Amino acid sequence: MIPFRSPGARIRQSIARAADRAGHTLDSHQEAVADALAEFGAGLPADRSAGWQGLYVWGTVGRGKTWLADAFFDAVEVESKRRVHFHSFYRQLQLDLYRNGIPQPGAIDTAIDELVDGVDLLYFDEFHLHDAGDATLALRVLRDLETRRVPLLATSNYPPSGLLPDEMFHHLFEPGIDLIERNLTVVAVDGATDYRRVERADDRRHGFSQGSWQRSAPEPTPEPEELQALTSGGRTFTARRADATQLWFTFADLCEAPTSAGDYLSWAERWNDWVIEAVPRLTTCSPQARQRFLNLVDVLNDRGIRTTFVSDLTPEQVLEGGPKPTVRGAAADREEMGLGLDGLPIDVARTASRLALLRREG
């Protein structure tokens, strides 16, 4: 029980008020996580002599992990706090590492210093690892956080043991899993409702959810003379439109081209209205294009970019083709196979959940 008028009680009440303003009713699983967040916040700023502290909140897609963590982050009163999304983290780390064209001695340490130096709370949203190189960098960061005893809040679709799930590389991050499980409180957001799929009124739509999935391209469509070359990371990409207000790409020009999450983040800083045209069934694309599309939706959702997707297919048809749960169904399969509530691989399920936020038109 959190004492009345304690810092934890104030944080818990702030989360409740944020839910009321957003028109949310927290379910019992979310209430339990809100209590855990409040208890964690009551100990901030942390007594670092007591060791490394933190909270690792995980659950399948659409369970409200990021919403709860964001509400906590807004409420907690510490002098210096930083929220970092997975893609933004690696983009900044890569920029720091290759600032002079090639990695410099000590560049990783310098980059990590800039990330965590003077921070009283680091919030790492959407913690997921699929690349061995990314996992190596993440392990360096976790070790540094443990040494500095910087309090960490992390959200993830994976339990710690499920990070870097590829059997060929999983062992590379086992020390990171041990660090998390040994030092952080691990809390699961259980439950079977994907709240992104709950119908919402237009006045409750903000950012990405103001966008749409539609069969016909919005008017006015780009003219041939509007084609524009965009340069990013030393590479050039072709947009159908890149004017003062709107960025318009075909799927092929955006996702079949060698774009990166860093490119999407850079463009999201300039344009808050995107159109992605001619989205195909992902099983007909290269594996690289499929992953770029998943990364793209991650970035657009996190940055609150109003996006119009144009396709002859529904989102379900675009994403179909993943493995299905076995007859055991439910939680055991989802954790073992990395599946979302709808039976899709968890990264695809996360994309499906986010696309469910959009209005469907014609």
Secondary structure, DSSP 8 states (H G I E B T S, - for coil): ---TTSHHHHHHHHHHHHHHHHT----HHHHHHHHHHHHHHHT-S--GGG---EEEEE-STTSSHHHHHHHHHHH---SSEEEEEHHHHHHHHHHHHTTTSS--TTHHHHHHHHHHTT-SEEEEES-----HHHHHHHHHHHHHHHHHT--EEEEESS-GGGSS--TTTGGGGHHHHHHHHHHSEEEE---S--GGGS---GGG--GGGG-EEESS--SS---GGG-EEEEETTEEEEESEE-SS-EEEEHIIIIIS---HHHHHHHHTT-SEEEEE----GGGS-HHHHHHHHHHHHHHHHTT-EEEEE-SS-HHHHH-------TT-HHHHHHHHTB-TTSSBHHHHHHHHHHTTSEEE-
